[in-house]
Amino acid sequence: MEIRAEKEDGVVVVRPSGRIDSSNSREFHSGLERVDAADAAAVVLNFEDVSYISSAGMRVILLTAKSFQNNRKKFVLCSMNESIRPVFKISGFDKVIPIHGSQSEALTAVSA
Protein backbone atom coordinates (compact mmCIF):
# COMPACT_ATOMS: atom_id res chain seq x y z
CA MET A 1 0.00 0.00 0.00
CA GLU A 2 1.17 3.47 -0.86
CA ILE A 3 -0.23 6.85 0.18
CA ARG A 4 0.26 10.02 -1.85
CA ALA A 5 -0.97 13.45 -0.84
CA GLU A 6 -1.12 16.65 -2.88
CA LYS A 7 -2.79 20.01 -2.58
CA GLU A 8 -5.35 21.09 -5.11
CA ASP A 9 -7.11 24.44 -4.78
CA GLY A 10 -6.41 24.64 -1.04
CA VAL A 11 -7.65 21.09 -0.41
CA VAL A 12 -5.44 18.14 0.47
CA VAL A 13 -6.19 15.12 -1.71
CA VAL A 14 -4.93 11.83 -0.27
CA ARG A 15 -4.65 8.85 -2.62
CA PRO A 16 -3.95 5.47 -1.06
CA SER A 17 -3.42 2.54 -3.41
CA GLY A 18 -3.62 -1.23 -3.16
CA ARG A 19 -5.25 -3.20 -0.38
CA ILE A 20 -6.01 -1.75 3.04
CA ASP A 21 -6.37 -4.52 5.62
CA SER A 22 -5.22 -5.62 9.07
CA SER A 23 -1.68 -6.26 7.82
CA ASN A 24 -1.14 -2.60 6.89
CA SER A 25 -3.82 -0.64 8.78
CA ARG A 26 -1.23 0.82 11.18
CA GLU A 27 0.84 2.01 8.23
CA PHE A 28 -2.32 3.48 6.68
CA HIS A 29 -3.18 5.26 9.94
CA SER A 30 0.37 6.63 10.29
CA GLY A 31 0.29 7.85 6.70
CA LEU A 32 -2.98 9.68 7.24
CA GLU A 33 -1.70 11.21 10.49
CA ARG A 34 1.30 12.61 8.59
CA VAL A 35 -0.88 14.43 6.07
CA ASP A 36 -0.13 18.13 6.39
CA ALA A 37 -3.53 19.77 6.35
CA ALA A 38 -2.58 22.72 8.56
CA ASP A 39 -3.41 25.38 5.98
CA ALA A 40 -6.10 23.43 4.13
CA ALA A 41 -9.83 23.77 4.71
CA ALA A 42 -10.56 20.17 3.74
CA VAL A 43 -9.18 16.71 3.09
CA VAL A 44 -10.43 14.43 0.31
CA LEU A 45 -9.60 10.73 0.57
CA ASN A 46 -9.63 9.36 -2.99
CA PHE A 47 -10.18 5.59 -3.26
CA GLU A 48 -9.68 5.32 -7.01
CA ASP A 49 -6.60 3.09 -6.63
CA VAL A 50 -7.79 1.03 -3.63
CA SER A 51 -8.76 -2.53 -4.51
CA TYR A 52 -9.92 -3.75 -1.08
CA ILE A 53 -10.60 -2.41 2.42
CA SER A 54 -11.21 -4.43 5.58
CA SER A 55 -12.88 -3.42 8.83
CA ALA A 56 -9.43 -2.50 10.18
CA GLY A 57 -9.00 0.02 7.37
CA MET A 58 -12.49 1.38 7.89
CA ARG A 59 -11.74 1.91 11.57
CA VAL A 60 -8.73 4.01 10.56
CA ILE A 61 -10.95 6.11 8.29
CA LEU A 62 -13.43 6.70 11.10
CA LEU A 63 -10.65 7.77 13.50
CA THR A 64 -9.17 10.02 10.83
CA ALA A 65 -12.54 11.61 10.06
CA LYS A 66 -13.07 12.38 13.75
CA SER A 67 -9.59 13.88 14.03
CA PHE A 68 -10.01 16.17 11.03
CA GLN A 69 -13.51 17.16 12.08
CA ASN A 70 -12.28 17.96 15.59
CA ASN A 71 -9.77 20.29 13.93
CA ARG A 72 -12.58 21.91 11.93
CA LYS A 73 -11.51 20.37 8.63
CA LYS A 74 -14.01 19.01 6.16
CA PHE A 75 -13.31 15.35 5.40
CA VAL A 76 -14.89 13.50 2.47
CA LEU A 77 -14.33 10.29 0.53
CA CYS A 78 -14.54 9.79 -3.22
CA SER A 79 -13.98 7.58 -6.27
CA MET A 80 -14.82 4.19 -4.76
CA ASN A 81 -15.01 1.20 -7.05
CA GLU A 82 -17.98 -1.18 -7.18
CA SER A 83 -16.50 -3.59 -4.62
CA ILE A 84 -15.67 -0.95 -1.99
CA ARG A 85 -18.65 1.40 -2.05
CA PRO A 86 -21.21 -1.22 -0.87
CA VAL A 87 -19.05 -1.92 2.19
CA PHE A 88 -19.31 1.75 3.18
CA LYS A 89 -23.08 1.79 2.58
CA ILE A 90 -23.80 -1.42 4.50
CA SER A 91 -21.73 -0.23 7.46
CA GLY A 92 -23.49 3.15 7.50
CA PHE A 93 -20.30 5.13 6.89
CA ASP A 94 -22.05 7.00 4.08
CA LYS A 95 -24.30 8.57 6.73
CA VAL A 96 -21.32 9.73 8.82
CA ILE A 97 -18.78 10.71 6.16
CA PRO A 98 -19.81 12.26 2.82
CA ILE A 99 -18.97 10.06 -0.17
CA HIS A 100 -18.74 11.49 -3.69
CA GLY A 101 -18.55 9.72 -7.03
CA SER A 102 -15.46 11.53 -8.28
CA GLN A 103 -12.64 13.72 -7.06
CA SER A 104 -14.03 16.73 -8.91
CA GLU A 105 -17.42 16.28 -7.17
CA ALA A 106 -15.65 16.01 -3.81
CA LEU A 107 -13.59 19.15 -4.45
CA THR A 108 -16.73 21.05 -5.44
CA ALA A 109 -18.52 19.87 -2.29
CA VAL A 110 -15.77 20.90 0.13
CA SER A 111 -15.28 24.24 -1.60
CA ALA A 112 -18.94 25.21 -1.15
Contact map, one row per residue, 1 for C-alpha under 8 A:
1110000000000001111100010001000000000000000000000000000000000000000000000000000000000000000000000000000000000000
1111000000000001110000000000000000000000000000000000000000000000000000000000000000000000000000000000000000000000
1111100000000111100000000001001000000000000000000000000000000000000000000000000000000000000000000000000000000000
0111110000000111000000000000000000000000000000000000000000000000000000000000000000000000000000000000000000000000
0011111000011110000000000000000000100000000000000000000000000000000000000000000000000000000000000000000000000000
0001111100011100000000000000000000000000000000000000000000000000000000000000000000000000000000000000000000000000
0000111111111000000000000000000000000000000000000000000000000000000000000000000000000000000000000000000000000000
0000011111111000000000000000000000000000000000000000000000000000000000000000000000000000000000000000000000000000
0000001111100000000000000000000000000000000000000000000000000000000000000000000000000000000000000000000000000000
0000001111110000000000000000000000000011110000000000000000000000000000000000000000000000000000000000000000000000
0000001111111000000000000000000000000001111100000000000000000000000000000000000000000000000000000000000000100000
0000111101111100000000000000000000011001011100000000000000000000000000000000000000000000000000000000000000000000
0000111100111110000000000000000000000000001111000000000000000000000000000000000000000000000000000000000000000000
0011110000011111000000000000000000100000001111000000000000000000000000000000000000000000000000000000000000000000
0011100000001111100000000000000000000000000011111000000000000000000000000000000000000000000000000000000000000000
1111000000000111110000000000000000000000000011101100000000000000000000000000000000000000000000000000000000000000
1110000000000011111000000000000000000000000000111110000000000000000000000000000000000000000000000000000000000000
1100000000000001111100000000000000000000000000001111000000000000000000000000000000000000000000000000000000000000
1000000000000000111110000000000000000000000000000111100000000000000000000000000000000000000000000000000000000000
1000000000000000011111111001000000000000000000000101110110000000000000000000000000000000000000000000000000000000
0000000000000000001111111000000000000000000000000001111110000000000000000000000000000000000000000000000000000000
0000000000000000000111111100000000000000000000000000011110000000000000000000000000000000000000000000000000000000
0000000000000000000111111100000000000000000000000000000000000000000000000000000000000000000000000000000000000000
1000000000000000000111111111000000000000000000000000000000000000000000000000000000000000000000000000000000000000
0000000000000000000111111111100000000000000000000000000110010000000000000000000000000000000000000000000000000000
0000000000000000000001111111110000000000000000000000000000000000000000000000000000000000000000000000000000000000
0000000000000000000000011111111000000000000000000000000000000000000000000000000000000000000000000000000000000000
1010000000000000000100011111111100000000000000000000000010010000000000000000000000000000000000000000000000000000
0000000000000000000000001111111110000000000000000000000000011001000000000000000000000000000000000000000000000000
0000000000000000000000000111111111000000000000000000000000000000000000000000000000000000000000000000000000000000
0010000000000000000000000011111111100000000000000000000000000000000000000000000000000000000000000000000000000000
0000000000000000000000000001111111100000000000000000000000000001000000000000000000000000000000000000000000000000
0000000000000000000000000000111111100000000000000000000000000001000000000000000000000000000000000000000000000000
0000000000000000000000000000011111110000000000000000000000000000000000000000000000000000000000000000000000000000
0000100000000100000000000000001111111000000000000000000000000000000000000000000000000000000000000000000000000000
0000000000010000000000000000000001111110000000000000000000000000000000000000000000000000000000000000000000000000
0000000000010000000000000000000000111111111000000000000000000000000000000000000000000000000000000000000000000000
0000000000000000000000000000000000011111000000000000000000000000000000000000000000000000000000000000000000000000
0000000001000000000000000000000000011111100000000000000000000000000000000000000000000000000000000000000000000000
0000000001110000000000000000000000001111111000000000000000000000000000001000000000000000000000000000000000000000
0000000001100000000000000000000000001011111000000000000000000000000000011100000000000000000000000000000000000000
0000000001110000000000000000000000001001111100000000000000000000000000001110000000000000000000000000000000000100
0000000000111100000000000000000000001001111110000000000000000000000100001111000000000000000000000000000000000000
0000000000111100000000000000000000000000011111000000000000000000000000000011110000000000000000000000001001100000
0000000000001111000000000000000000000000001111100000000000000000000000000011110000000000000000000000000000000000
0000000000001111000000000000000000000000000111111000000000000000000000000000111100000000000000000000001000000000
0000000000000011100000000000000000000000000011111100000000000000000000000000111110000000000000000000000000000000
0000000000000010100000000000000000000000000001111100000000000000000000000000011110000000000000000000000000000000
0000000000000011110000000000000000000000000001111110000000000000000000000000000000000000000000000000000000000000
0000000000000001111100000000000000000000000000111111100000000000000000000000000110000000000000000000000000000000
0000000000000000111000000000000000000000000000001111100000000000000000000000000010110000000000000000000000000000
0000000000000000011110000000000000000000000000000111110000000000000000000000000000110000000000000000000000000000
0000000000000000001110000000000000000000000000000111111111000000000000000000000000010000000000000000000000000000
0000000000000000000111000000000000000000000000000001111111000000000000000000000000000000000000000000000000000000
0000000000000000000011000000000000000000000000000000111111100000000000000000000000000000000000000000000000000000
0000000000000000000111001000000000000000000000000000111111110000000000000000000000000000000000000000000000000000
0000000000000000000111001001000000000000000000000000111111111000000000000000000000000000000000000000000000000000
0000000000000000000000000000000000000000000000000000111111111100000000000000000000000000000000000000000000000000
0000000000000000000000000000000000000000000000000000001111111110000000000000000000000000000000000000000000000000
0000000000000000000000001001100000000000000000000000000111111111000000000000000000000000000000000000000000000000
0000000000000000000000000000100000000000000000000000000011111111100000000000000000000000000000000000000000000000
0000000000000000000000000000000000000000000000000000000001111111110000000000000000000000000000000000000000000000
0000000000000000000000000000000000000000000000000000000000111111111000000000000000000000000000000000000000000000
0000000000000000000000000000100110000000000000000000000000011111111100000000000000000000000000000000000000000000
0000000000000000000000000000000000000000000000000000000000001111111110000010000000000000000000001000000000000000
0000000000000000000000000000000000000000000000000000000000000111111111000000000000000000000000000000000000000000
0000000000000000000000000000000000000000000000000000000000000011111111100000000000000000000000000000000000000000
0000000000000000000000000000000000000000001000000000000000000001111111111110000000000000000000000000000000000000
0000000000000000000000000000000000000000000000000000000000000000111111111110000000000000000000000000000000000000
0000000000000000000000000000000000000000000000000000000000000000011111111000000000000000000000000000000000000000
0000000000000000000000000000000000000000000000000000000000000000001111111000000000000000000000000000000000000000
0000000000000000000000000000000000000000100000000000000000000000000111111100000000000000000000000000000000000000
0000000000000000000000000000000000000001111000000000000000000000000111111110000000000000000000000000000000000000
0000000000000000000000000000000000000000111000000000000000000000000110011111000000000000000000000000000000000100
0000000000000000000000000000000000000000011110000000000000000000100110001111100000000000000000001100000000000000
0000000000000000000000000000000000000000001110000000000000000000000000000111110000000000000000001111000001000100
0000000000000000000000000000000000000000000111100000000000000000000000000011111000000000000000001111000001000000
0000000000000000000000000000000000000000000111110000000000000000000000000001111100000000000000000011111001000000
0000000000000000000000000000000000000000000001110000000000000000000000000000111110000000000000000001111000000000
0000000000000000000000000000000000000000000001110100000000000000000000000000011111111000000000000000100000000000
0000000000000000000000000000000000000000000000110110000000000000000000000000001111111000000000000000000000000000
0000000000000000000000000000000000000000000000000000000000000000000000000000000111111100000000000000000000000000
0000000000000000000000000000000000000000000000000011000000000000000000000000000111111110000000000000000000000000
0000000000000000000000000000000000000000000000000011100000000000000000000000000111111111000000000000000000000000
0000000000000000000000000000000000000000000000000000000000000000000000000000000111111111100000000000000000000000
0000000000000000000000000000000000000000000000000000000000000000000000000000000001111111110000000000000000000000
0000000000000000000000000000000000000000000000000000000000000000000000000000000000111111111000000000000000000000
0000000000000000000000000000000000000000000000000000000000000000000000000000000000011111111111000000000000000000
0000000000000000000000000000000000000000000000000000000000000000000000000000000000001111111111000000000000000000
0000000000000000000000000000000000000000000000000000000000000000000000000000000000000111111110000000000000000000
0000000000000000000000000000000000000000000000000000000000000000000000000000000000000011111111000000000000000000
0000000000000000000000000000000000000000000000000000000000000000000000000000000000000001111111110000000000000000
0000000000000000000000000000000000000000000000000000000000000000000000000000000000000001111111111000000000000000
0000000000000000000000000000000000000000000000000000000000000000000000000000000000000001101111111110000000000000
0000000000000000000000000000000000000000000000000000000000000000000000000000000000000000000111111100000000000000
0000000000000000000000000000000000000000000000000000000000000000000000000000000000000000000111111100000000000000
0000000000000000000000000000000000000000000000000000000000000000100000000011100000000000000011111110000000000000
0000000000000000000000000000000000000000000000000000000000000000000000000011100000000000000001111111000000000000
0000000000000000000000000000000000000000000000000000000000000000000000000001110000000000000001001111100001000000
0000000000000000000000000000000000000000000000000000000000000000000000000001111000000000000000000111111011000000
0000000000000000000000000000000000000000000000000000000000000000000000000000011100000000000000000011111011000000
0000000000000000000000000000000000000000000000000000000000000000000000000000011000000000000000000001111111000000
0000000000000000000000000000000000000000000101000000000000000000000000000000011000000000000000000001111111100000
0000000000000000000000000000000000000000000000000000000000000000000000000000000000000000000000000000011111110000
0000000000000000000000000000000000000000000000000000000000000000000000000000000000000000000000000001111111111000
0000000000000000000000000000000000000000000100000000000000000000000000000001110000000000000000000011111111111100
0000000000100000000000000000000000000000000100000000000000000000000000000000000000000000000000000000001111111110
0000000000000000000000000000000000000000000000000000000000000000000000000000000000000000000000000000000111111111
0000000000000000000000000000000000000000000000000000000000000000000000000000000000000000000000000000000011111111
0000000000000000000000000000000000000000010000000000000000000000000000000101000000000000000000000000000001111111
0000000000000000000000000000000000000000000000000000000000000000000000000000000000000000000000000000000000111111
0000000000000000000000000000000000000000000000000000000000000000000000000000000000000000000000000000000000011111
